[in-house]
């Protein structure tokens, strides 16, 4: 897929950004065409070779509705085994697919309401939130902080629901 200056894209592993330039650069006598991206989350710039954009899975920003719909859907139970759980979440992150990452952040929010997260769980959870917030920011043309807050509010509802469910199950177990 060819992108143009001004397009909003996601660079897997780095988050969402806007293409600010499409131009040629000469390195060691070889001319290569690059997309120059201005990233949302770290305010840095990346240069991505146009011919490698597809292989690097550069993609357009997903629609806000798509992301929030998945997050608000019923959570799936994550494995109690931390290695298995973290491997699954890492795979979702590596996919760079907005729907997959939305599932991961939703399921971790639910899990956090029922069990404590490990240090690595917290890292994965924060990474998912940062990547999704940057995408929401561009999709809605809002600031990153506002997108983070929107995401945090949505996830807080999920965590509260899982905490309530865990309390009900604990009460039933006592009876």
Secondary structure, 3 states (H helix, E strand, C coil): CCCCCCCEEEECCCEEEEEEEEEEEEECCEEEEEEEEEECCCCCEEEEEHHHCCCCCCEECCCHHHHHHHHHCCCCCCCCCHHHHHHHHHHHHHHCCHHHHHHHHHHHHHHHCCCCCCHHHHHHHHHHHHHHHHHHHHHHCCCHHHHHHHHHHHHHHHHHHHHHHHHHHHHHHHC
